[in-house]
Amino acid sequence: MVRKDIKLDKNFHLKDDFSSVSGRDEFHQAVAIRLKERIKEIERSAGLTSDTESKLKLAASRVARKHDYIDDIYRIVIDLDRERPGTVAFSIDYEFDETYTEMIK
């Protein structure tokens, strides 16, 4: 089964052409969406604390497991931008090939 999702731009808005994403692109989009949701949840409850990065890493790992990419990943790196609250860079380093990096706000 090939899963697909509607492609969103970097601000999580629908693309005009309603194109879709699948595979790693769909997975990367799912991670970005989940991290954005999790950041909002954390900000509403306790605010960003010293363990925020570990909470976001756990959220990204759960998405990877759900999308069957957990075995392909070497590490997930979460970097909170202390100068711009609510901004996070995340990187997914794969075992044998690429690194995917995205900044979300």
Buried (B, 14 or more C-beta within 10 A) or exposed (E): EEEEBEBBEEEEEEEEEEEEBEEBBBBBBBBBBBBBEBBEEBEEEEEBEEEBBEBBBEBBBBBBEEBEBEEBBEEBBBBBEEEEEBBBEBBBBBEEEEEBEBEBE
